[in-house]
Amino acid sequence: MAASLHLARSQVHVGWSRGFEPVATVASGSEITVETQDASGGQLVPGSTAASVAALDFTRVNPVNGPVFVEGARPGDVLQVDVL
């Protein structure tokens, strides 16, 4: 197996764009550990109320980790991802 990689919860974007630069490059077969954020981007915590939901900053919702570039992958390729 190739080397492992850790993506921190701070390595996110709040949208999808092919223009985003990869936060990392990995070889095929690499194992990646990803710290994810909840859909609120960390704005809702235990004890949050309906007022907390009303006060959400929607520019921070639905964070997405990455992107990660897989060496040798080309547009149109299918990548197998196993969630461990």
Summary of the structure (lengths in Angstrom):
residues: 84
radius of gyration: 15.7
end to end distance: 14.2
largest distance: 47.8
contacts: 167
relative contact order: 0.31
helix: 10%
strand: 21%
